[in-house]
Amino acid sequence: MTPRPTKTRGGLPRRSARWLVPVALTGLLAPVLISAGSAADTAQAADCSSYPWMDATRTPEARAQALLDASSQHQIYRWLVEQPANSPTQTAWTGGVVYPVQVPCTPTVVYTDGPEGVRTTGATAFPAGISLASTWNPELSRQKYANQADEAFDLRKNVVLAPGMAGGRTPLAGRTPEYFGEDPLLSGLLGAAGAEGLESNPDKPVLANLKHYTANEQELDRQTSSSNMDERTFRQIYDLPFAIAVQRGNAESVMCSFNQINHVYACENPVLDDVLKDDDGFDGYVMSDFGSVHSTAASLVNGLDQELNRPIWFTPDRLDAALAAGQITQDQIEAAAFRVVRSYIRGGLFDTPLPATAATTASTAAHKATAREVAEQGSVLLKNDGALPLAPAAGSSIALIGPTASSTPTNGVSAASVCNLTLRFGAGAPRQSMPCTDLVSPETAITDRAAKDGASVAWNNGSDVAAAAAAAARADVAVVFGYQRMGEFNDIPDLKLQGNGDALVQAVAAANPNTVVVLQTGSAVEMPWADDVAAIVENWYGGEQMGPALAGLLFGDTDFTGKLPMTFPKSLADTPTAGSVAQYPGVVGADPAQPTIRQVQYSEGLQVGYRWYQARNIDPLFAFGHGLSYTTFEYSHVNVTPTTTDGAKEVRIRFRLTNTGSRAGTETAQAYVTLPSTAGEPFARLVGWDKVTLEPGQSTNVEITLSPADLQELHLLQVWDTAKHTWATPKGTYGVQVGGSSDTTTATSFRIQ
């Protein structure tokens, strides 16, 4: 057997430059369900210390190579498929697929889905990813995912398929709430922190899985659609979050997506090797999504290391045949197996086995406190004309209106319906992505909190709009809840509130001028009633602690600090993909060579999210980065040093931030840069932020530093040069804006020459 050379981060051999070269495709598969893992813990021998791959004094590379050297060909094949890799004593699978028992002393590994939490009973239901993104807090992302990893391990799972990232090109995309919004820097840094958190506890080792790589931007025909774009757009919008997360988070695995990228399926696309592994420096292993593999040779040759679930395309028979035909090489087989084994060893899975039995519950008080903190920091105060914070006098009344305010179902909808994502399998009934058994509803928490002030709370489910309006008219203040259920397997048809929500809000607002709207949505929504209500709060999918978090925020016990990670348009017609069917949802039959594939043209290019609104001079309803506090902030004295630089040295953006209000508060101060006109980007881009807490009247000097490492690894001031296939820093004048959102106007400049 030919030894596989050790490869380290950044040291992988380079290929000649190429851009998404088409390869032969061999068929389509329906998705299959995730495996539960083998009942056996390990294929253990009496004494594992005698095997070199169990010698913890050796490097992971040496241990992985020793294991492969001791393996038969079909034992090596096991690593290329999830179930055979992770259930070492099981030998037979559906379809007559048979492997030998794995070599001794390899671990049982169990994968679990879960961007918002471990998707099983006994786990904490954390808020959705879009809520975590609204915190703009990488350390909180790390903490949340560290809590989740500990729960996963205790529940007998040690690979978590999360965090998820996407480009955010359309707010209609069903999985928008799983992700971190529309900016690649924010997404990448939150994803990196999440991966670090998942892999941070050596006593309970868990591997992270960044997904879905890449341009997986819609659920409609996700398995039979092609995301078609130019090279620069691919690099700057869709690959960049993963590049950042790989550089900063060191996740051990990445999942390739269902869709095609420029007519080639993602799991057999050259970008896996040429971009993700070579250019981005990813040295973990690439796994497929469920049923997203369409070939044996093309997938292995182009960088897929492990087929998810049961063996279909990477079976021993198919691998043997492809090897005999010269379509794949022994080195390619061993390279894929090596990456899987090394990640398992490096991540601690070989040295710390899963517990023999799963805990009944893994959620703890500390984890629930983290869930509440994410729900608090992730809630965004969009508008406030003085209705908040609530300060009810003794004997006053509060009307809570809408089905999602309460745990009591109304036509199947309750607070549990917006605890986390909604999943729909075909025509099946909607269900939540994970149990929310410990949910504390807004009704319960707000009622308890109001009682401290001597106020009463009455809930109306909103099913009868006239009755709801009458209830609002009788109350001193009305808090009306609007919802939008969305999640995997379906895109949403529009940006309207569901369940007759817009009519409900309008009726309540007409009945009571002191109306507060609480939105529990997974994406942006249109707000035809925005001018008629006194306050608007975006709570997203707030997890099991949504009630206590909302009560603290609404009554002012906690200040609002959340900022939008995505733009809220005035209407769907204003969004980047609303210009043509070719952009979204795409056209089936548009390519004669692939008549069944929906061709989706990313013709908006780089103009995704707030970039689009700036470039097209479209005023959004609420800008990216927007979020109010119970106090106010003023920005002044903006300067940049040095004023002239070479593009590689440190750049320091300084300004003065003053709390001009009457109570303490925290501001997420954001810095944006516009590139020289020669770059062809008529919009600003986020380059950094800082969360600053100030007492009333207090001022402080804030500095956002763009270090040489940041400039190089995060590509803060760079563009992708399609002629040279590399990153480049344009020369010329750079504009700098600082403020509380992407539509800030405070400005200065510096030059790169």
C-alpha positions in Angstrom: 0.0 0.0 0.0 1.4 3.4 -1.0 1.8 5.6 2.1 -0.2 8.8 2.0 2.0 11.8 2.6 1.2 14.1 5.5 -0.5 17.3 4.5 -0.9 20.3 6.8 -3.1 23.4 6.7 -2.0 25.7 3.9 0.5 23.1 2.5 -1.7 21.2 0.1 -0.4 20.9 -3.4 -1.8 23.4 -5.8 -3.6 22.6 -9.0 -3.5 24.7 -12.1 -6.1 27.5 -12.1 -9.5 26.4 -13.4 -13.1 27.5 -12.8 -15.8 24.9 -12.2 -15.0 22.5 -15.0 -18.0 20.3 -15.8 -17.7 16.6 -15.1 -19.8 13.6 -16.1 -22.9 13.0 -14.0 -24.3 9.5 -13.4 -27.8 9.9 -11.8 -30.0 11.3 -9.1 -30.9 10.1 -5.6 -33.6 11.0 -3.2 -32.5 12.1 0.3 -32.2 9.4 3.0 -32.5 9.8 6.8 -29.6 10.3 9.1 -28.2 7.2 10.8 -28.5 6.6 14.6 -25.2 4.8 14.9 -24.2 1.3 15.9 -25.1 -0.1 19.3 -21.5 -1.2 19.8 -19.2 1.4 21.2 -16.0 0.2 19.5 -14.4 -2.6 17.7 -12.2 -3.0 20.7 -9.4 -5.5 21.3 -8.4 -6.4 24.8 -5.6 -3.9 25.0 -5.8 -0.8 22.7 -2.5 0.4 23.9 -0.7 -2.0 21.6 -2.1 -0.3 18.4 -0.1 2.6 17.1 -3.2 4.6 16.1 -4.1 4.6 19.8 -0.8 6.1 20.9 -1.6 9.6 21.9 2.1 10.6 22.0 2.1 10.4 18.2 0.8 13.1 15.9 -2.7 12.7 14.4 -1.1 12.3 11.0 1.2 9.4 12.2 -1.7 7.7 13.9 -4.0 8.0 10.9 -1.3 6.7 8.6 -0.6 3.8 10.9 -4.3 2.8 11.0 -4.5 2.9 7.2 -1.3 0.9 6.8 -2.8 -1.8 9.0 -6.1 -1.9 7.1 -7.3 -4.0 4.2 -8.6 -2.3 1.1 -12.3 -2.7 2.2 -11.5 -1.6 5.7 -10.2 1.6 4.2 -13.4 1.9 2.2 -15.4 2.0 5.4 -14.1 5.5 6.2 -15.6 6.8 3.0 -19.2 6.4 4.1 -20.8 7.6 7.4 -22.4 4.5 8.7 -19.6 2.0 8.0 -17.1 4.5 9.3 -19.0 5.1 12.5 -20.3 1.6 13.3 -17.1 -0.4 13.3 -18.6 -3.9 14.1 -21.5 -3.7 11.6 -20.8 -5.5 8.4 -24.0 -5.5 6.2 -26.1 -2.8 4.8 -29.2 -2.4 2.6 -28.7 -3.6 -1.0 -26.3 -6.4 -0.1 -23.4 -4.1 0.7 -20.9 -5.9 2.9 -17.6 -4.8 4.6 -15.2 -6.6 6.9 -15.2 -5.7 10.5 -13.1 -2.6 11.1 -9.6 -2.8 12.5 -9.6 -2.9 16.4 -10.0 0.2 18.5 -11.9 2.5 16.3 -14.7 4.5 17.8 -18.5 4.5 17.4 -19.4 8.0 16.1 -22.9 9.4 15.9 -23.9 12.3 13.8 -26.7 14.7 14.7 -28.2 17.7 13.0 -28.7 20.9 14.9 -27.9 24.4 14.0 -30.2 25.6 16.8 -29.7 22.7 19.2 -29.2 18.9 19.4 -32.3 17.7 17.6 -33.6 15.2 20.2 -35.3 15.1 23.6 -33.3 16.2 26.6 -31.6 19.0 24.8 -31.9 22.8 25.2 -33.9 24.5 22.5 -31.7 27.5 21.7 -32.9 30.3 19.5 -32.4 30.0 15.7 -29.2 30.9 13.9 -30.7 34.2 12.7 -31.3 35.2 16.3 -27.7 34.4 17.2 -26.5 36.4 14.2 -28.5 39.4 15.6 -26.3 39.4 18.7 -23.3 40.3 16.5 -21.4 38.5 19.4 -18.9 35.9 18.4 -18.1 35.0 22.0 -21.8 34.3 22.6 -21.8 32.1 19.5 -18.9 30.2 20.9 -20.6 29.8 24.3 -23.9 28.7 22.8 -22.2 26.0 20.6 -19.9 24.9 23.5 -23.1 24.3 25.6 -24.6 22.5 22.7 -21.5 20.3 22.2 -21.6 19.2 25.8 -25.3 18.3 25.4 -24.6 16.3 22.2 -21.9 14.3 23.9 -24.0 13.5 26.9 -26.8 12.5 24.6 -24.4 10.1 22.9 -23.6 12.1 19.7 -20.2 13.4 18.8 -20.5 15.1 15.3 -22.8 18.1 15.1 -23.9 19.2 11.7 -23.6 22.9 12.3 -23.1 25.8 12.1 -24.8 26.7 8.9 -23.9 29.7 6.6 -25.3 31.1 3.4 -25.2 34.2 1.2 -28.7 35.5 2.0 -29.6 36.4 -1.6 -33.4 36.0 -1.1 -35.4 36.4 2.1 -37.8 33.7 0.7 -35.3 30.9 1.2 -36.7 28.4 3.6 -33.5 27.9 5.6 -32.9 31.6 6.2 -33.5 31.2 10.0 -30.8 28.6 10.2 -28.1 30.9 9.0 -26.3 34.1 10.0 -27.7 36.6 7.5 -26.5 38.3 4.4 -22.9 39.5 5.2 -20.0 37.2 4.6 -17.8 38.7 7.3 -20.4 38.5 10.0 -21.4 35.0 8.9 -17.9 33.8 8.7 -16.8 35.1 12.1 -19.9 33.8 13.9 -19.5 30.4 12.1 -15.8 30.3 13.1 -16.7 31.0 16.8 -19.5 28.4 16.6 -17.1 25.8 15.3 -14.5 26.7 18.0 -17.2 26.3 20.7 -18.3 22.9 19.4 -14.8 21.6 19.5 -13.6 23.3 22.7 -14.1 20.6 25.4 -11.5 17.8 25.2 -13.4 15.9 28.0 -16.5 15.7 25.8 -15.0 15.8 22.2 -17.4 16.8 19.4 -16.6 17.7 15.8 -18.2 20.7 14.1 -19.5 20.6 10.5 -19.8 23.8 8.5 -22.7 23.6 6.0 -23.8 23.8 3.2 -20.9 24.4 0.8 -22.1 26.3 -1.2 -24.5 28.6 -3.0 -27.3 26.6 -1.4 -29.7 29.6 -1.5 -33.2 28.1 -1.9 -35.2 25.0 -0.9 -37.3 24.9 -4.1 -35.8 22.1 -6.3 -32.6 22.3 -4.2 -31.5 18.8 -5.4 -32.2 19.6 -9.1 -31.1 23.3 -9.4 -28.0 25.0 -10.6 -26.7 28.2 -9.0 -25.0 29.9 -11.9 -22.7 32.8 -11.3 -19.4 34.4 -12.2 -16.1 33.6 -10.4 -15.9 36.8 -8.5 -19.3 36.5 -7.0 -18.6 33.0 -6.0 -15.5 33.9 -4.2 -16.6 37.2 -2.5 -20.2 36.2 -1.5 -20.6 32.5 -1.3 -17.2 31.0 -0.6 -16.0 33.8 1.7 -18.0 32.9 4.8 -16.6 29.4 4.6 -13.1 30.6 4.0 -13.2 32.8 7.1 -14.7 30.1 9.2 -12.1 27.6 8.0 -9.2 30.0 8.7 -10.5 31.2 12.1 -12.6 28.2 13.4 -10.6 25.2 12.3 -13.7 23.0 11.9 -12.9 19.4 11.3 -15.6 18.9 8.6 -17.6 20.7 5.9 -20.8 19.5 4.2 -21.2 19.9 0.5 -24.7 20.9 -0.6 -27.4 19.5 -2.8 -27.4 22.0 -5.6 -25.2 22.3 -8.7 -22.7 25.2 -9.0 -22.5 26.3 -12.6 -24.0 23.0 -13.8 -21.9 20.7 -11.7 -23.2 19.1 -8.4 -21.5 20.6 -5.4 -20.4 17.2 -4.0 -18.5 16.5 -7.2 -17.5 20.0 -8.1 -13.8 21.0 -8.5 -14.3 23.8 -6.0 -14.0 21.3 -3.2 -10.4 20.7 -4.0 -9.4 23.8 -5.8 -11.1 26.4 -3.6 -12.1 24.9 -0.2 -9.1 22.6 0.3 -6.4 24.4 -1.7 -7.1 28.1 -1.5 -9.1 28.2 1.7 -6.7 25.8 3.4 -9.4 23.4 4.8 -7.7 20.2 6.0 -10.6 18.4 7.6 -12.9 16.1 5.7 -15.8 16.9 3.3 -19.0 15.0 3.8 -22.0 15.0 1.6 -25.5 16.1 2.5 -28.2 13.4 2.5 -28.5 12.1 -1.1 -26.4 14.8 -2.6 -23.9 12.4 -4.1 -24.4 11.6 -7.8 -21.3 9.7 -8.8 -18.4 7.6 -7.6 -15.3 8.7 -9.5 -16.2 12.4 -10.1 -17.1 12.9 -6.4 -13.9 11.2 -5.1 -11.6 12.8 -7.6 -12.9 16.3 -6.9 -12.7 16.3 -3.2 -15.6 14.4 -1.5 -14.2 12.4 1.4 -17.3 10.8 2.9 -20.8 9.9 1.7 -23.4 10.7 4.4 -25.7 7.9 5.7 -25.6 4.5 4.1 -23.3 3.3 1.3 -24.7 4.1 -2.2 -22.1 5.6 -4.4 -19.0 4.8 -2.3 -19.8 1.0 -2.0 -16.9 -1.5 -2.2 -18.2 -2.8 -5.5 -18.4 0.7 -7.1 -15.0 1.8 -5.7 -13.4 -1.5 -6.8 -14.8 -1.0 -10.3 -13.8 2.6 -10.6 -10.3 1.7 -9.4 -10.0 -1.1 -11.9 -11.1 1.2 -14.7 -8.5 3.8 -13.8 -11.2 6.4 -13.0 -9.8 6.8 -9.5 -6.4 6.0 -7.9 -5.4 4.3 -4.7 -3.8 7.5 -3.5 -7.2 9.3 -3.9 -9.0 6.6 -1.9 -6.4 6.8 0.9 -6.3 10.6 0.8 -10.0 10.7 1.6 -9.9 8.0 4.3 -6.8 9.7 5.8 -8.7 13.0 6.1 -11.6 11.4 7.9 -9.4 9.3 10.3 -7.1 12.2 11.1 -10.1 14.5 11.9 -11.6 11.8 14.2 -8.2 11.4 16.0 -7.4 15.1 16.1 -10.8 15.9 17.4 -10.5 13.4 20.3 -13.0 10.8 19.1 -10.5 7.9 19.3 -9.3 8.8 22.8 -12.6 9.6 24.5 -15.5 7.3 23.6 -19.1 8.2 23.8 -20.9 7.3 27.1 -22.4 3.8 27.1 -25.9 5.2 27.4 -27.4 8.5 26.6 -28.4 10.9 29.3 -32.1 11.3 29.9 -31.6 15.1 29.8 -28.5 17.0 29.0 -29.9 20.6 29.4 -28.7 22.5 32.4 -29.6 25.7 34.1 -26.4 27.3 32.7 -27.4 26.2 29.2 -30.9 27.6 29.6 -29.3 30.9 30.8 -27.3 30.9 27.6 -30.5 30.3 25.6 -32.1 33.3 27.3 -29.0 35.5 26.7 -29.1 34.7 23.0 -32.8 35.4 22.9 -32.3 38.8 24.6 -29.2 39.9 22.7 -30.7 38.6 19.4 -34.1 40.5 19.7 -34.0 43.7 17.7 -35.9 46.8 18.6 -36.9 48.1 15.1 -39.1 51.0 16.1 -40.0 52.7 19.4 -42.2 55.9 19.6 -42.1 55.8 23.4 -44.3 52.8 24.0 -41.4 50.8 25.4 -40.3 50.0 28.0 -43.6 49.0 29.5 -44.2 50.8 32.7 -47.7 49.9 33.8 -49.3 51.6 36.7 -51.0 49.4 39.4 -54.4 48.3 38.2 -53.6 48.9 34.5 -54.1 46.2 31.9 -52.1 44.7 29.1 -53.7 42.8 26.2 -51.6 40.0 24.7 -52.9 39.2 21.3 -52.0 36.4 18.8 -51.6 32.6 18.9 -47.9 32.6 19.3 -48.0 34.5 22.6 -49.3 31.5 24.4 -48.6 27.8 24.8 -52.3 27.1 24.3 -52.7 26.1 20.6 -55.0 28.0 18.3 -55.7 26.0 15.1 -52.4 24.1 15.8 -50.3 27.3 16.3 -48.8 28.3 19.6 -45.6 29.7 21.1 -44.0 26.3 20.4 -44.6 26.9 16.6 -42.1 29.7 16.7 -39.6 28.2 19.2 -37.5 27.0 16.3 -37.7 26.1 12.6 -40.7 24.5 11.0 -40.1 21.4 8.9 -42.4 20.2 6.1 -41.9 16.8 4.4 -43.8 16.9 1.2 -47.5 17.2 2.0 -47.0 16.2 5.6 -48.1 18.3 8.5 -45.6 21.0 9.7 -43.5 20.0 12.7 -40.7 21.7 14.7 -37.1 21.0 14.0 -36.6 19.8 17.6 -38.6 19.4 20.8 -39.4 22.6 22.8 -40.6 20.8 25.9 -39.2 23.3 28.5 -40.7 26.3 26.7 -41.7 29.3 28.8 -44.3 31.2 26.8 -44.5 35.0 26.5 -47.9 34.8 28.1 -46.5 33.2 31.2 -43.5 35.3 31.5 -45.2 38.7 30.8 -48.0 37.9 33.1 -45.6 37.1 35.9 -43.6 40.3 35.2 -46.6 42.5 35.0 -47.9 41.3 38.4 -44.8 42.8 40.0 -46.1 46.2 38.9 -49.7 45.4 39.9 -50.8 45.1 36.3 -53.0 42.5 34.7 -52.6 40.6 31.5 -55.3 39.1 29.3 -54.5 36.9 26.3 -56.7 36.8 23.1 -55.7 34.3 20.5 -56.5 36.7 17.6 -58.6 34.2 15.6 -61.5 36.6 15.7 -60.0 39.9 14.5 -63.0 42.0 15.7 -62.8 40.4 19.2 -59.1 41.0 19.3 -59.6 44.6 18.5 -62.2 44.9 21.2 -59.8 43.4 23.7 -57.1 45.8 22.6 -59.5 48.8 23.0 -60.2 47.8 26.6 -56.5 47.6 27.6 -54.0 50.3 28.4 -51.5 48.8 26.1 -51.7 46.1 23.4 -48.9 43.7 22.5 -49.8 41.9 19.3 -47.7 38.9 18.1 -47.2 38.3 14.4 -45.6 35.1 13.1 -44.1 33.5 10.0 -43.3 29.8 10.0 -40.5 28.6 7.7 -37.7 26.1 7.6 -36.2 23.3 5.6 -37.9 21.7 2.5 -40.0 24.8 1.5 -39.4 28.4 0.5 -42.0 30.9 1.6 -44.2 32.4 -1.1 -44.1 36.0 0.1 -42.9 38.3 3.0 -46.4 38.7 4.6 -47.3 37.6 8.1 -49.0 34.3 8.2 -52.3 33.4 9.9 -54.0 36.7 8.8 -51.4 38.5 10.8 -51.3 41.8 8.9 -55.1 42.2 9.3 -54.8 41.4 13.0 -52.1 44.0 13.6 -53.9 46.7 11.6 -57.1 46.0 13.6 -55.4 46.1 17.0 -53.4 49.3 16.0 -56.7 51.0 15.0 -58.2 50.1 18.3 -55.3 51.1 20.6 -52.7 53.7 19.7 -50.4 52.2 22.3 -49.7 49.0 20.3 -46.5 47.1 20.4 -45.8 44.5 17.7 -43.7 41.5 18.5 -42.5 39.6 15.4 -41.6 35.9 15.6 -40.3 35.2 12.1 -37.4 33.5 10.4 -36.8 36.2 7.8 -37.8 39.7 6.9 -41.5 40.6 6.6 -43.3 43.4 5.0 -45.0 45.8 7.4 -47.9 47.8 5.8 -48.9 48.8 9.3 -45.4 50.0 10.4 -46.5 53.7 10.6 -49.6 52.9 12.7 -48.0 51.1 15.6 -45.9 52.5 18.5 -43.2 50.0 18.6 -41.9 46.9 16.7 -39.7 44.1 18.1 -38.2 41.3 16.0 -37.9 38.3 18.3 -37.1 35.7 15.5 -37.4 32.1 16.7 -36.5 32.7 20.3 -36.1 29.1 21.7 -37.4 27.8 24.9 -36.5 30.9 26.9 -38.3 33.3 24.5 -40.8 34.3 27.2 -38.5 35.4 30.0 -36.2 37.1 27.4 -39.1 39.1 25.9 -40.6 40.0 29.3 -37.2 41.4 30.5 -36.8 43.4 27.3 -40.4 44.8 27.0 -40.4 46.0 30.6 -36.9 47.4 30.3 -35.2 45.2 32.9 -32.9 44.4 30.0 -31.9 46.8 27.2 -32.2 46.0 23.6 -28.8 45.4 21.9 -29.7 43.3 18.9 -28.8 44.5 15.3 -30.3 43.1 12.1 -28.1 40.7 10.2 -30.3 41.1 7.1 -32.1 43.9 5.4 -35.8 44.3 5.8 -37.2 45.6 2.5 -40.4 47.7 2.2 -41.7 45.1 -0.2 -40.6 41.9 -1.9 -40.3 43.8 -5.2 -37.3 45.7 -3.7 -35.2 42.5 -3.1 -32.2 41.6 -5.3 -33.8 38.5 -6.9 -37.2 40.1 -7.6 -36.2 41.3 -11.1 -36.9 38.1 -13.1 -38.0 34.5 -12.8 -34.5 33.5 -14.1 -33.0 34.9 -10.9 -35.5 33.3 -8.6 -36.9 30.7 -8.6 -35.1 29.9 -11.8 -36.3 28.2 -15.0 -36.6 24.4 -15.6 -35.6 23.5 -19.1 -33.5 26.6 -19.7 -30.5 24.5 -20.5 -31.0 21.9 -23.2 -28.1 19.9 -21.9 -29.8 19.6 -18.5 -33.5 19.8 -19.2 -34.6 18.7 -15.7 -32.4 21.1 -13.8 -33.8 24.4 -12.6 -31.3 27.1 -13.8 -31.0 29.9 -11.3 -29.1 32.9 -12.6 -27.2 34.9 -10.0 -27.2 37.9 -12.2 -27.3 40.3 -9.3 -23.7 39.3 -8.8 -22.1 41.0 -5.7 -25.2 43.1 -5.1 -26.7 40.8 -2.4 -28.3 42.2 0.8 -27.5 45.7 1.8 -25.0 46.0 -1.1 -28.0 45.8 -3.5 -30.0 48.6 -1.7 -27.0 50.9 -1.7 -26.1 50.2 -5.3 -29.6 50.7 -6.5 -30.5 53.6 -4.2 -33.4 51.7 -2.7 -34.5 52.7 0.8 -35.1 49.6 2.9 -37.7 49.5 5.6 -34.9 48.7 8.1 -31.3 48.6 7.1 -28.8 45.8 7.7 -27.2 46.5 11.1 -30.2 48.5 12.4 -31.3 48.1 16.0 -32.5 50.6 18.6 -31.8 50.8 22.3 -33.5 52.4 25.3 -30.9 55.0 25.0 -29.3 56.9 22.1 -25.8 57.2 20.8 -23.8 59.8 18.9 -20.8 59.2 16.6 -18.2 61.9 16.1 -14.5 62.7 15.4 -14.0 59.9 12.8 -10.4 59.5 11.6 -8.3 56.8 10.0 -4.6 56.1 10.3 -2.5 55.9 8.4 -4.1 58.2 5.7 -1.9 56.5 3.1 -0.8 52.9 3.2 0.2 50.0 0.9 -2.8 47.7 1.7 -0.8 45.3 3.8 -0.2 47.4 6.9 -2.6 47.9 9.9 -5.4 50.3 9.4 -7.0 51.9 12.5 -10.5 53.4 12.3 -11.1 55.7 15.3 -14.2 57.6 16.4 -15.9 59.0 19.5 -19.0 57.3 20.8 -21.3 59.1 23.3 -24.3 57.8 25.1 -26.7 60.8 24.7 -29.6 59.2 26.6 -30.7 58.8 30.1 -29.8 55.2 30.8 -26.9 52.8 30.3 -26.8 51.0 27.0 -24.7 48.9 24.6 -24.1 49.9 21.0 -22.7 47.7 18.3 -20.6 50.3 16.5 -20.1 49.3 12.9 -17.4 50.3 10.3 -18.0 50.1 6.6 -15.6 50.8 3.7 -16.3 51.8 0.1 -13.6 50.7 -2.4 -12.1 52.9 -5.1 -14.3 53.3 -8.1 -12.0 51.1 -10.2 -13.2 48.1 -8.1 -16.6 48.3 -9.6 -18.4 48.0 -6.3 -20.8 50.9 -5.8 -21.6 50.1 -2.2 -20.0 49.9 1.2 -18.9 46.6 2.9 -18.7 45.8 6.5 -15.1 45.6 7.8 -15.5 45.4 11.6 -17.6 46.3 14.6 -17.2 46.7 18.4 -19.8 46.3 21.1 -19.5 49.2 23.6 -21.4 49.7 26.8 -21.7 53.3 28.2 -23.4 55.0 31.1 -25.7 58.0 30.5 -23.7 60.9 29.2 -20.5 58.8 29.0 -18.2 59.1 26.0 -15.4 56.8 24.9 -12.9 56.6 22.0 -13.5 53.5 20.0 -10.9 51.9 17.7 -11.7 49.2 15.1 -8.4 47.8 13.9 -7.9 46.1 10.6 -4.7 44.1 11.4 -2.4 42.7 8.7 -3.8 39.2 9.4 -7.4 40.5 9.1 -6.6 42.2 5.8 -5.1 39.0 4.4 -7.4 36.3 5.9 -10.7 38.1 5.9 -10.0 40.0 2.6 -11.5 43.1 4.1 -10.2 45.5 1.4 -9.7 43.0 -1.4 -11.5 41.9 -4.5 -11.2 38.6 -6.4 -9.1 39.2 -9.6 -10.7 36.9 -12.2 -7.8 37.3 -14.6 -5.1 36.2 -12.1 -7.4 34.0 -10.0 -6.3 35.5 -6.8 -7.2 38.2 -4.3 -6.1 41.7 -5.0 -6.2 45.1 -3.2 -7.3 47.9 -5.5 -5.3 51.2 -5.3 -7.0 54.5 -4.8 -9.2 56.2 -2.2 -11.2 54.2 0.3 -14.2 55.8 2.0 -14.9 55.0 5.6 -18.3 55.2 7.4 -19.1 54.4 11.0 -22.4 54.2 12.7 -25.2 52.0 14.0 -26.2 50.5 10.7 -25.2 50.1 7.1 -27.0 53.3 6.1 -24.8 55.5 8.2 -23.3 58.7 6.7 -20.5 59.7 9.0 -17.5 59.5 6.8 -13.8 59.9 6.2 -11.2 58.3 3.9 -7.7 56.9 3.3 -5.6 55.9 0.3 -3.9 52.8 -0.8 -1.1 53.3 -3.3 
